[in-house]
Amino acid sequence: MIKDEDTLSREIIGDSIEVHSHLGPGLLESVCEAQLLTYLKSSALKLGILINFNVPLLKKGTKRIVYGL
């Protein structure tokens, strides 16, 4: 069963909070954003979630990126 984008993105953000609490910060945001846009362009997907783990509160480092709407 395929979940709608909103439900799926909520699950991804929840899992990301779990990862952030264990591993901490990751790569530079600009590198990740460029890679996410490239992936969205080459796939049939329209929604991507960019997560900056280098922030104290993960919700301040999370943004949804929509391509092709």
PDB file of N, H, CA, C and O in Angstrom:
ATOM      1  N   MET A   1       0.834  -1.178   0.000  1.00  0.00           N
ATOM      2  CA  MET A   1       0.000   0.000   0.000  1.00  0.00           C
ATOM      3  C   MET A   1       0.882   1.246   0.000  1.00  0.00           C
ATOM      4  O   MET A   1       1.792   1.363   0.820  1.00  0.00           O
ATOM      5  N   ILE A   2       0.619   2.163  -0.904  1.00  0.00           N
ATOM      6  H   ILE A   2      -0.120   2.068  -1.570  1.00  0.00           H
ATOM      7  CA  ILE A   2       1.388   3.401  -0.996  1.00  0.00           C
ATOM      8  C   ILE A   2       0.749   4.451  -0.103  1.00  0.00           C
ATOM      9  O   ILE A   2      -0.454   4.702  -0.182  1.00  0.00           O
ATOM     10  N   LYS A   3       1.553   5.050   0.732  1.00  0.00           N
ATOM     11  H   LYS A   3       2.530   4.845   0.795  1.00  0.00           H
ATOM     12  CA  LYS A   3       1.062   6.090   1.632  1.00  0.00           C
ATOM     13  C   LYS A   3       1.088   7.436   0.924  1.00  0.00           C
ATOM     14  O   LYS A   3       1.889   7.657   0.016  1.00  0.00           O
ATOM     15  N   ASP A   4       0.199   8.337   1.351  1.00  0.00           N
ATOM     16  H   ASP A   4      -0.451   8.157   2.089  1.00  0.00           H
ATOM     17  CA  ASP A   4       0.227   9.670   0.760  1.00  0.00           C
ATOM     18  C   ASP A   4       1.467  10.421   1.252  1.00  0.00           C
ATOM     19  O   ASP A   4       2.064  10.057   2.266  1.00  0.00           O
ATOM     20  N   GLU A   5       1.843  11.469   0.524  1.00  0.00           N
ATOM     21  H   GLU A   5       1.359  11.765  -0.299  1.00  0.00           H
ATOM     22  CA  GLU A   5       3.078  12.194   0.821  1.00  0.00           C
ATOM     23  C   GLU A   5       3.105  12.768   2.233  1.00  0.00           C
ATOM     24  O   GLU A   5       4.149  12.757   2.884  1.00  0.00           O
ATOM     25  N   ASP A   6       1.963  13.272   2.715  1.00  0.00           N
ATOM     26  H   ASP A   6       1.115  13.280   2.186  1.00  0.00           H
ATOM     27  CA  ASP A   6       1.930  13.885   4.037  1.00  0.00           C
ATOM     28  C   ASP A   6       2.209  12.857   5.133  1.00  0.00           C
ATOM     29  O   ASP A   6       3.002  13.113   6.040  1.00  0.00           O
ATOM     30  N   THR A   7       1.562  11.703   5.051  1.00  0.00           N
ATOM     31  H   THR A   7       0.918  11.495   4.315  1.00  0.00           H
ATOM     32  CA  THR A   7       1.779  10.646   6.040  1.00  0.00           C
ATOM     33  C   THR A   7       3.221  10.157   5.996  1.00  0.00           C
ATOM     34  O   THR A   7       3.861   9.987   7.034  1.00  0.00           O
ATOM     35  N   LEU A   8       3.717   9.937   4.801  1.00  0.00           N
ATOM     36  H   LEU A   8       3.196  10.075   3.959  1.00  0.00           H
ATOM     37  CA  LEU A   8       5.085   9.458   4.647  1.00  0.00           C
ATOM     38  C   LEU A   8       6.095  10.476   5.167  1.00  0.00           C
ATOM     39  O   LEU A   8       7.060  10.105   5.836  1.00  0.00           O
ATOM     40  N   SER A   9       5.881  11.759   4.865  1.00  0.00           N
ATOM     41  H   SER A   9       5.097  12.060   4.322  1.00  0.00           H
ATOM     42  CA  SER A   9       6.832  12.772   5.325  1.00  0.00           C
ATOM     43  C   SER A   9       6.822  12.888   6.845  1.00  0.00           C
ATOM     44  O   SER A   9       7.868  13.134   7.446  1.00  0.00           O
ATOM     45  N   ARG A  10       5.663  12.716   7.479  1.00  0.00           N
ATOM     46  H   ARG A  10       4.814  12.516   6.990  1.00  0.00           H
ATOM     47  CA  ARG A  10       5.608  12.733   8.949  1.00  0.00           C
ATOM     48  C   ARG A  10       6.423  11.584   9.540  1.00  0.00           C
ATOM     49  O   ARG A  10       7.134  11.766  10.529  1.00  0.00           O
ATOM     50  N   GLU A  11       6.319  10.410   8.937  1.00  0.00           N
ATOM     51  H   GLU A  11       5.742  10.262   8.134  1.00  0.00           H
ATOM     52  CA  GLU A  11       7.091   9.263   9.410  1.00  0.00           C
ATOM     53  C   GLU A  11       8.590   9.497   9.231  1.00  0.00           C
ATOM     54  O   GLU A  11       9.385   9.160  10.108  1.00  0.00           O
ATOM     55  N   ILE A  12       8.970  10.073   8.098  1.00  0.00           N
ATOM     56  H   ILE A  12       8.324  10.346   7.385  1.00  0.00           H
ATOM     57  CA  ILE A  12      10.385  10.345   7.837  1.00  0.00           C
ATOM     58  C   ILE A  12      10.932  11.343   8.848  1.00  0.00           C
ATOM     59  O   ILE A  12      12.031  11.157   9.372  1.00  0.00           O
ATOM     60  N   ILE A  13      10.176  12.395   9.123  1.00  0.00           N
ATOM     61  H   ILE A  13       9.284  12.545   8.697  1.00  0.00           H
ATOM     62  CA  ILE A  13      10.630  13.394  10.090  1.00  0.00           C
ATOM     63  C   ILE A  13      10.755  12.775  11.478  1.00  0.00           C
ATOM     64  O   ILE A  13      11.715  13.059  12.195  1.00  0.00           O
ATOM     65  N   GLY A  14       9.809  11.941  11.862  1.00  0.00           N
ATOM     66  H   GLY A  14       9.030  11.710  11.279  1.00  0.00           H
ATOM     67  CA  GLY A  14       9.894  11.255  13.154  1.00  0.00           C
ATOM     68  C   GLY A  14      11.126  10.375  13.252  1.00  0.00           C
ATOM     69  O   GLY A  14      11.819  10.380  14.270  1.00  0.00           O
ATOM     70  N   ASP A  15      11.401   9.620  12.195  1.00  0.00           N
ATOM     71  H   ASP A  15      10.839   9.616  11.369  1.00  0.00           H
ATOM     72  CA  ASP A  15      12.598   8.777  12.180  1.00  0.00           C
ATOM     73  C   ASP A  15      13.874   9.619  12.193  1.00  0.00           C
ATOM     74  O   ASP A  15      14.879   9.223  12.784  1.00  0.00           O
ATOM     75  N   SER A  16      13.829  10.775  11.540  1.00  0.00           N
ATOM     76  H   SER A  16      13.013  11.097  11.060  1.00  0.00           H
ATOM     77  CA  SER A  16      14.989  11.665  11.508  1.00  0.00           C
ATOM     78  C   SER A  16      15.316  12.209  12.889  1.00  0.00           C
ATOM     79  O   SER A  16      16.485  12.355  13.246  1.00  0.00           O
ATOM     80  N   ILE A  17      14.292  12.506  13.655  1.00  0.00           N
ATOM     81  H   ILE A  17      13.342  12.388  13.365  1.00  0.00           H
ATOM     82  CA  ILE A  17      14.512  12.964  15.031  1.00  0.00           C
ATOM     83  C   ILE A  17      15.227  11.879  15.828  1.00  0.00           C
ATOM     84  O   ILE A  17      16.116  12.170  16.629  1.00  0.00           O
ATOM     85  N   GLU A  18      14.839  10.639  15.606  1.00  0.00           N
ATOM     86  H   GLU A  18      14.117  10.403  14.955  1.00  0.00           H
ATOM     87  CA  GLU A  18      15.490   9.508  16.273  1.00  0.00           C
ATOM     88  C   GLU A  18      16.970   9.415  15.878  1.00  0.00           C
ATOM     89  O   GLU A  18      17.833   9.242  16.738  1.00  0.00           O
ATOM     90  N   VAL A  19      17.259   9.530  14.577  1.00  0.00           N
ATOM     91  H   VAL A  19      16.558   9.670  13.878  1.00  0.00           H
ATOM     92  CA  VAL A  19      18.647   9.487  14.099  1.00  0.00           C
ATOM     93  C   VAL A  19      19.447  10.643  14.683  1.00  0.00           C
ATOM     94  O   VAL A  19      20.569  10.451  15.153  1.00  0.00           O
ATOM     95  N   HIS A  20      18.872  11.847  14.655  1.00  0.00           N
ATOM     96  H   HIS A  20      17.960  12.003  14.274  1.00  0.00           H
ATOM     97  CA  HIS A  20      19.558  13.036  15.168  1.00  0.00           C
ATOM     98  C   HIS A  20      19.921  12.872  16.640  1.00  0.00           C
ATOM     99  O   HIS A  20      20.997  13.294  17.063  1.00  0.00           O
ATOM    100  N   SER A  21      19.041  12.269  17.414  1.00  0.00           N
ATOM    101  H   SER A  21      18.167  11.926  17.070  1.00  0.00           H
ATOM    102  CA  SER A  21      19.309  12.117  18.844  1.00  0.00           C
ATOM    103  C   SER A  21      20.467  11.155  19.107  1.00  0.00           C
ATOM    104  O   SER A  21      21.117  11.240  20.149  1.00  0.00           O
ATOM    105  N   HIS A  22      20.727  10.241  18.169  1.00  0.00           N
ATOM    106  H   HIS A  22      20.199  10.172  17.323  1.00  0.00           H
ATOM    107  CA  HIS A  22      21.814   9.270  18.356  1.00  0.00           C
ATOM    108  C   HIS A  22      23.115   9.668  17.660  1.00  0.00           C
ATOM    109  O   HIS A  22      24.198   9.443  18.201  1.00  0.00           O
ATOM    110  N   LEU A  23      23.021  10.258  16.461  1.00  0.00           N
ATOM    111  H   LEU A  23      22.142  10.441  16.020  1.00  0.00           H
ATOM    112  CA  LEU A  23      24.222  10.501  15.655  1.00  0.00           C
ATOM    113  C   LEU A  23      24.675  11.948  15.584  1.00  0.00           C
ATOM    114  O   LEU A  23      25.861  12.207  15.376  1.00  0.00           O
ATOM    115  N   GLY A  24      23.765  12.894  15.752  1.00  0.00           N
ATOM    116  H   GLY A  24      22.802  12.684  15.921  1.00  0.00           H
ATOM    117  CA  GLY A  24      24.142  14.303  15.682  1.00  0.00           C
ATOM    118  C   GLY A  24      24.226  14.819  14.257  1.00  0.00           C
ATOM    119  O   GLY A  24      23.583  14.268  13.362  1.00  0.00           O
ATOM    120  N   PRO A  25      25.021  15.883  14.027  1.00  0.00           N
ATOM    121  CA  PRO A  25      25.044  16.588  12.745  1.00  0.00           C
ATOM    122  C   PRO A  25      25.627  15.764  11.594  1.00  0.00           C
ATOM    123  O   PRO A  25      26.341  14.781  11.791  1.00  0.00           O
ATOM    124  N   GLY A  26      25.278  16.224  10.361  1.00  0.00           N
ATOM    125  H   GLY A  26      24.698  17.023  10.201  1.00  0.00           H
ATOM    126  CA  GLY A  26      25.734  15.538   9.149  1.00  0.00           C
ATOM    127  C   GLY A  26      26.459  16.470   8.200  1.00  0.00           C
ATOM    128  O   GLY A  26      27.261  17.293   8.642  1.00  0.00           O
ATOM    129  N   LEU A  27      26.195  16.361   6.892  1.00  0.00           N
ATOM    130  H   LEU A  27      25.544  15.692   6.533  1.00  0.00           H
ATOM    131  CA  LEU A  27      26.875  17.135   5.854  1.00  0.00           C
ATOM    132  C   LEU A  27      26.336  18.557   5.748  1.00  0.00           C
ATOM    133  O   LEU A  27      25.336  18.903   6.378  1.00  0.00           O
ATOM    134  N   LEU A  28      27.012  19.378   4.940  1.00  0.00           N
ATOM    135  H   LEU A  28      27.824  19.098   4.428  1.00  0.00           H
ATOM    136  CA  LEU A  28      26.558  20.744   4.696  1.00  0.00           C
ATOM    137  C   LEU A  28      25.203  20.740   3.996  1.00  0.00           C
ATOM    138  O   LEU A  28      24.946  19.901   3.132  1.00  0.00           O
ATOM    139  N   GLU A  29      24.344  21.675   4.370  1.00  0.00           N
ATOM    140  H   GLU A  29      24.553  22.356   5.071  1.00  0.00           H
ATOM    141  CA  GLU A  29      22.993  21.731   3.815  1.00  0.00           C
ATOM    142  C   GLU A  29      22.999  21.959   2.309  1.00  0.00           C
ATOM    143  O   GLU A  29      22.196  21.354   1.598  1.00  0.00           O
ATOM    144  N   SER A  30      23.882  22.814   1.805  1.00  0.00           N
ATOM    145  H   SER A  30      24.534  23.305   2.382  1.00  0.00           H
ATOM    146  CA  SER A  30      23.899  23.113   0.370  1.00  0.00           C
ATOM    147  C   SER A  30      24.208  21.869  -0.466  1.00  0.00           C
ATOM    148  O   SER A  30      23.642  21.692  -1.544  1.00  0.00           O
ATOM    149  N   VAL A  31      25.090  21.019   0.019  1.00  0.00           N
ATOM    150  H   VAL A  31      25.550  21.163   0.895  1.00  0.00           H
ATOM    151  CA  VAL A  31      25.429  19.780  -0.686  1.00  0.00           C
ATOM    152  C   VAL A  31      24.217  18.854  -0.712  1.00  0.00           C
ATOM    153  O   VAL A  31      23.887  18.269  -1.744  1.00  0.00           O
ATOM    154  N   CYS A  32      23.571  18.733   0.424  1.00  0.00           N
ATOM    155  H   CYS A  32      23.839  19.208   1.263  1.00  0.00           H
ATOM    156  CA  CYS A  32      22.403  17.849   0.514  1.00  0.00           C
ATOM    157  C   CYS A  32      21.237  18.364  -0.322  1.00  0.00           C
ATOM    158  O   CYS A  32      20.534  17.574  -0.952  1.00  0.00           O
ATOM    159  N   GLU A  33      21.023  19.676  -0.338  1.00  0.00           N
ATOM    160  H   GLU A  33      21.594  20.319   0.173  1.00  0.00           H
ATOM    161  CA  GLU A  33      19.921  20.244  -1.118  1.00  0.00           C
ATOM    162  C   GLU A  33      20.141  20.023  -2.612  1.00  0.00           C
ATOM    163  O   GLU A  33      19.204  19.679  -3.332  1.00  0.00           O
ATOM    164  N   ALA A  34      21.356  20.215  -3.074  1.00  0.00           N
ATOM    165  H   ALA A  34      22.117  20.495  -2.489  1.00  0.00           H
ATOM    166  CA  ALA A  34      21.663  19.985  -4.488  1.00  0.00           C
ATOM    167  C   ALA A  34      21.441  18.519  -4.857  1.00  0.00           C
ATOM    168  O   ALA A  34      20.890  18.222  -5.917  1.00  0.00           O
ATOM    169  N   GLN A  35      21.860  17.617  -4.000  1.00  0.00           N
ATOM    170  H   GLN A  35      22.307  17.858  -3.138  1.00  0.00           H
ATOM    171  CA  GLN A  35      21.676  16.188  -4.264  1.00  0.00           C
ATOM    172  C   GLN A  35      20.196  15.815  -4.264  1.00  0.00           C
ATOM    173  O   GLN A  35      19.752  15.033  -5.105  1.00  0.00           O
ATOM    174  N   LEU A  36      19.436  16.369  -3.327  1.00  0.00           N
ATOM    175  H   LEU A  36      19.797  17.004  -2.644  1.00  0.00           H
ATOM    176  CA  LEU A  36      18.005  16.084  -3.264  1.00  0.00           C
ATOM    177  C   LEU A  36      17.288  16.560  -4.527  1.00  0.00           C
ATOM    178  O   LEU A  36      16.456  15.837  -5.076  1.00  0.00           O
ATOM    179  N   LEU A  37      17.603  17.761  -4.988  1.00  0.00           N
ATOM    180  H   LEU A  37      18.278  18.348  -4.542  1.00  0.00           H
ATOM    181  CA  LEU A  37      16.984  18.275  -6.213  1.00  0.00           C
ATOM    182  C   LEU A  37      17.348  17.422  -7.427  1.00  0.00           C
ATOM    183  O   LEU A  37      16.500  17.163  -8.281  1.00  0.00           O
ATOM    184  N   THR A  38      18.597  16.987  -7.506  1.00  0.00           N
ATOM    185  H   THR A  38      19.286  17.197  -6.812  1.00  0.00           H
ATOM    186  CA  THR A  38      19.020  16.111  -8.597  1.00  0.00           C
ATOM    187  C   THR A  38      18.241  14.803  -8.569  1.00  0.00           C
ATOM    188  O   THR A  38      17.796  14.314  -9.607  1.00  0.00           O
ATOM    189  N   TYR A  39      18.081  14.248  -7.391  1.00  0.00           N
ATOM    190  H   TYR A  39      18.442  14.645  -6.548  1.00  0.00           H
ATOM    191  CA  TYR A  39      17.334  12.994  -7.250  1.00  0.00           C
ATOM    192  C   TYR A  39      15.872  13.178  -7.645  1.00  0.00           C
ATOM    193  O   TYR A  39      15.316  12.341  -8.357  1.00  0.00           O
ATOM    194  N   LEU A  40      15.246  14.254  -7.196  1.00  0.00           N
ATOM    195  H   LEU A  40      15.697  14.934  -6.617  1.00  0.00           H
ATOM    196  CA  LEU A  40      13.843  14.499  -7.528  1.00  0.00           C
ATOM    197  C   LEU A  40      13.662  14.699  -9.033  1.00  0.00           C
ATOM    198  O   LEU A  40      12.682  14.227  -9.609  1.00  0.00           O
ATOM    199  N   LYS A  41      14.601  15.396  -9.667  1.00  0.00           N
ATOM    200  H   LYS A  41      15.397  15.780  -9.198  1.00  0.00           H
ATOM    201  CA  LYS A  41      14.524  15.620 -11.115  1.00  0.00           C
ATOM    202  C   LYS A  41      14.611  14.306 -11.890  1.00  0.00           C
ATOM    203  O   LYS A  41      13.955  14.146 -12.920  1.00  0.00           O
ATOM    204  N   SER A  42      15.415  13.372 -11.401  1.00  0.00           N
ATOM    205  H   SER A  42      15.947  13.502 -10.564  1.00  0.00           H
ATOM    206  CA  SER A  42      15.638  12.128 -12.136  1.00  0.00           C
ATOM    207  C   SER A  42      14.657  11.014 -11.765  1.00  0.00           C
ATOM    208  O   SER A  42      14.723   9.920 -12.324  1.00  0.00           O
ATOM    209  N   SER A  43      13.767  11.283 -10.841  1.00  0.00           N
ATOM    210  H   SER A  43      13.714  12.172 -10.387  1.00  0.00           H
ATOM    211  CA  SER A  43      12.789  10.275 -10.433  1.00  0.00           C
ATOM    212  C   SER A  43      11.376  10.799 -10.668  1.00  0.00           C
ATOM    213  O   SER A  43      11.187  11.942 -11.085  1.00  0.00           O
ATOM    214  N   ALA A  44      10.418   9.976 -10.406  1.00  0.00           N
ATOM    215  H   ALA A  44      10.572   9.048 -10.067  1.00  0.00           H
ATOM    216  CA  ALA A  44       9.017  10.383 -10.536  1.00  0.00           C
ATOM    217  C   ALA A  44       8.505  11.026  -9.253  1.00  0.00           C
ATOM    218  O   ALA A  44       7.322  11.348  -9.150  1.00  0.00           O
ATOM    219  N   LEU A  45       9.373  11.213  -8.290  1.00  0.00           N
ATOM    220  H   LEU A  45      10.335  10.951  -8.373  1.00  0.00           H
ATOM    221  CA  LEU A  45       8.960  11.769  -6.999  1.00  0.00           C
ATOM    222  C   LEU A  45       8.913  13.285  -7.051  1.00  0.00           C
ATOM    223  O   LEU A  45       9.687  13.915  -7.773  1.00  0.00           O
ATOM    224  N   LYS A  46       8.009  13.863  -6.292  1.00  0.00           N
ATOM    225  H   LYS A  46       7.381  13.352  -5.706  1.00  0.00           H
ATOM    226  CA  LYS A  46       7.857  15.313  -6.265  1.00  0.00           C
ATOM    227  C   LYS A  46       8.235  15.919  -4.920  1.00  0.00           C
ATOM    228  O   LYS A  46       8.541  17.109  -4.843  1.00  0.00           O
ATOM    229  N   LEU A  47       8.217  15.121  -3.866  1.00  0.00           N
ATOM    230  H   LEU A  47       7.968  14.154  -3.928  1.00  0.00           H
ATOM    231  CA  LEU A  47       8.465  15.631  -2.518  1.00  0.00           C
ATOM    232  C   LEU A  47       9.757  15.067  -1.955  1.00  0.00           C
ATOM    233  O   LEU A  47       9.990  13.859  -1.994  1.00  0.00           O
ATOM    234  N   GLY A  48      10.591  15.951  -1.432  1.00  0.00           N
ATOM    235  H   GLY A  48      10.401  16.932  -1.400  1.00  0.00           H
ATOM    236  CA  GLY A  48      11.795  15.554  -0.726  1.00  0.00           C
ATOM    237  C   GLY A  48      11.848  16.292   0.594  1.00  0.00           C
ATOM    238  O   GLY A  48      11.290  17.381   0.725  1.00  0.00           O
ATOM    239  N   ILE A  49      12.506  15.713   1.560  1.00  0.00           N
ATOM    240  H   ILE A  49      12.960  14.828   1.454  1.00  0.00           H
ATOM    241  CA  ILE A  49      12.648  16.356   2.861  1.00  0.00           C
ATOM    242  C   ILE A  49      14.132  16.557   3.123  1.00  0.00           C
ATOM    243  O   ILE A  49      14.906  15.600   3.150  1.00  0.00           O
ATOM    244  N   LEU A  50      14.517  17.806   3.315  1.00  0.00           N
ATOM    245  H   LEU A  50      13.889  18.583   3.293  1.00  0.00           H
ATOM    246  CA  LEU A  50      15.903  18.150   3.608  1.00  0.00           C
ATOM    247  C   LEU A  50      16.015  18.363   5.109  1.00  0.00           C
ATOM    248  O   LEU A  50      15.297  19.182   5.683  1.00  0.00           O
ATOM    249  N   ILE A  51      16.913  17.626   5.736  1.00  0.00           N
ATOM    250  H   ILE A  51      17.496  16.961   5.269  1.00  0.00           H
ATOM    251  CA  ILE A  51      17.052  17.690   7.187  1.00  0.00           C
ATOM    252  C   ILE A  51      18.471  18.105   7.539  1.00  0.00           C
ATOM    253  O   ILE A  51      19.437  17.426   7.191  1.00  0.00           O
ATOM    254  N   ASN A  52      18.582  19.230   8.233  1.00  0.00           N
ATOM    255  H   ASN A  52      17.798  19.782   8.516  1.00  0.00           H
ATOM    256  CA  ASN A  52      19.864  19.714   8.729  1.00  0.00           C
ATOM    257  C   ASN A  52      20.018  19.209  10.163  1.00  0.00           C
ATOM    258  O   ASN A  52      19.346  19.697  11.072  1.00  0.00           O
ATOM    259  N   PHE A  53      20.888  18.249  10.359  1.00  0.00           N
ATOM    260  H   PHE A  53      21.434  17.853   9.621  1.00  0.00           H
ATOM    261  CA  PHE A  53      21.092  17.672  11.681  1.00  0.00           C
ATOM    262  C   PHE A  53      21.976  18.541  12.569  1.00  0.00           C
ATOM    263  O   PHE A  53      22.144  18.248  13.753  1.00  0.00           O
ATOM    264  N   ASN A  54      22.541  19.604  12.009  1.00  0.00           N
ATOM    265  H   ASN A  54      22.405  19.841  11.047  1.00  0.00           H
ATOM    266  CA  ASN A  54      23.464  20.452  12.766  1.00  0.00           C
ATOM    267  C   ASN A  54      22.729  21.614  13.438  1.00  0.00           C
ATOM    268  O   ASN A  54      23.186  22.756  13.386  1.00  0.00           O
ATOM    269  N   VAL A  55      21.610  21.322  14.057  1.00  0.00           N
ATOM    270  H   VAL A  55      21.239  20.394  14.099  1.00  0.00           H
ATOM    271  CA  VAL A  55      20.829  22.304  14.807  1.00  0.00           C
ATOM    272  C   VAL A  55      20.419  21.666  16.129  1.00  0.00           C
ATOM    273  O   VAL A  55      20.238  20.450  16.203  1.00  0.00           O
ATOM    274  N   PRO A  56      20.271  22.483  17.178  1.00  0.00           N
ATOM    275  CA  PRO A  56      19.886  21.914  18.465  1.00  0.00           C
ATOM    276  C   PRO A  56      18.474  21.310  18.451  1.00  0.00           C
ATOM    277  O   PRO A  56      18.231  20.275  19.073  1.00  0.00           O
ATOM    278  N   LEU A  57      17.550  21.960  17.741  1.00  0.00           N
ATOM    279  H   LEU A  57      17.747  22.800  17.236  1.00  0.00           H
ATOM    280  CA  LEU A  57      16.170  21.491  17.658  1.00  0.00           C
ATOM    281  C   LEU A  57      15.886  21.111  16.208  1.00  0.00           C
ATOM    282  O   LEU A  57      15.874  21.976  15.332  1.00  0.00           O
ATOM    283  N   LEU A  58      15.661  19.843  15.953  1.00  0.00           N
ATOM    284  H   LEU A  58      15.671  19.140  16.664  1.00  0.00           H
ATOM    285  CA  LEU A  58      15.578  19.335  14.586  1.00  0.00           C
ATOM    286  C   LEU A  58      14.470  19.979  13.764  1.00  0.00           C
ATOM    287  O   LEU A  58      14.619  20.107  12.549  1.00  0.00           O
ATOM    288  N   LYS A  59      13.368  20.387  14.377  1.00  0.00           N
ATOM    289  H   LYS A  59      13.247  20.283  15.364  1.00  0.00           H
ATOM    290  CA  LYS A  59      12.288  20.985  13.582  1.00  0.00           C
ATOM    291  C   LYS A  59      12.710  22.303  12.943  1.00  0.00           C
ATOM    292  O   LYS A  59      12.112  22.718  11.950  1.00  0.00           O
ATOM    293  N   LYS A  60      13.723  22.967  13.485  1.00  0.00           N
ATOM    294  H   LYS A  60      14.209  22.629  14.291  1.00  0.00           H
ATOM    295  CA  LYS A  60      14.227  24.197  12.878  1.00  0.00           C
ATOM    296  C   LYS A  60      15.132  23.903  11.681  1.00  0.00           C
ATOM    297  O   LYS A  60      15.422  24.803  10.894  1.00  0.00           O
ATOM    298  N   GLY A  61      15.571  22.677  11.539  1.00  0.00           N
ATOM    299  H   GLY A  61      15.335  21.946  12.178  1.00  0.00           H
ATOM    300  CA  GLY A  61      16.446  22.304  10.436  1.00  0.00           C
ATOM    301  C   GLY A  61      15.775  21.420   9.398  1.00  0.00           C
ATOM    302  O   GLY A  61      16.456  20.819   8.568  1.00  0.00           O
ATOM    303  N   THR A  62      14.451  21.332   9.431  1.00  0.00           N
ATOM    304  H   THR A  62      13.897  21.820  10.105  1.00  0.00           H
ATOM    305  CA  THR A  62      13.722  20.456   8.519  1.00  0.00           C
ATOM    306  C   THR A  62      12.897  21.272   7.539  1.00  0.00           C
ATOM    307  O   THR A  62      12.136  22.154   7.938  1.00  0.00           O
ATOM    308  N   LYS A  63      13.052  20.974   6.243  1.00  0.00           N
ATOM    309  H   LYS A  63      13.671  20.258   5.919  1.00  0.00           H
ATOM    310  CA  LYS A  63      12.185  21.633   5.268  1.00  0.00           C
ATOM    311  C   LYS A  63      11.828  20.673   4.147  1.00  0.00           C
ATOM    312  O   LYS A  63      12.627  19.834   3.730  1.00  0.00           O
ATOM    313  N   ARG A  64      10.604  20.827   3.678  1.00  0.00           N
ATOM    314  H   ARG A  64       9.955  21.508   4.017  1.00  0.00           H
ATOM    315  CA  ARG A  64      10.118  20.022   2.561  1.00  0.00           C
ATOM    316  C   ARG A  64      10.457  20.746   1.263  1.00  0.00           C
ATOM    317  O   ARG A  64      10.295  21.962   1.154  1.00  0.00           O
ATOM    318  N   ILE A  65      10.923  19.989   0.295  1.00  0.00           N
ATOM    319  H   ILE A  65      11.054  19.001   0.384  1.00  0.00           H
ATOM    320  CA  ILE A  65      11.228  20.552  -1.014  1.00  0.00           C
ATOM    321  C   ILE A  65      10.355  19.833  -2.032  1.00  0.00           C
ATOM    322  O   ILE A  65      10.382  18.608  -2.143  1.00  0.00           O
ATOM    323  N   VAL A  66       9.580  20.618  -2.772  1.00  0.00           N
ATOM    324  H   VAL A  66       9.558  21.614  -2.682  1.00  0.00           H
ATOM    325  CA  VAL A  66       8.684  20.072  -3.781  1.00  0.00           C
ATOM    326  C   VAL A  66       9.235  20.447  -5.150  1.00  0.00           C
ATOM    327  O   VAL A  66       9.587  21.601  -5.392  1.00  0.00           O
ATOM    328  N   TYR A  67       9.307  19.467  -6.039  1.00  0.00           N
ATOM    329  H   TYR A  67       9.021  18.530  -5.843  1.00  0.00           H
ATOM    330  CA  TYR A  67       9.829  19.701  -7.384  1.00  0.00           C
ATOM    331  C   TYR A  67       8.768  19.335  -8.414  1.00  0.00           C
ATOM    332  O   TYR A  67       8.140  18.280  -8.321  1.00  0.00           O
ATOM    333  N   GLY A  68       8.574  20.198  -9.379  1.00  0.00           N
ATOM    334  H   GLY A  68       9.083  21.055  -9.454  1.00  0.00           H
ATOM    335  CA  GLY A  68       7.732  19.882 -10.519  1.00  0.00           C
ATOM    336  C   GLY A  68       6.236  20.042 -10.335  1.00  0.00           C
ATOM    337  O   GLY A  68       5.468  19.445 -11.089  1.00  0.00           O
ATOM    338  N   LEU A  69       5.799  20.815  -9.374  1.00  0.00           N
ATOM    339  H   LEU A  69       6.423  21.300  -8.762  1.00  0.00           H
ATOM    340  CA  LEU A  69       4.352  21.048  -9.235  1.00  0.00           C
ATOM    341  C   LEU A  69       3.964  22.362  -9.839  1.00  0.00           C
ATOM    342  O   LEU A  69       2.789  22.729  -9.818  1.00  0.00           O
TER     343      LEU A  69
END
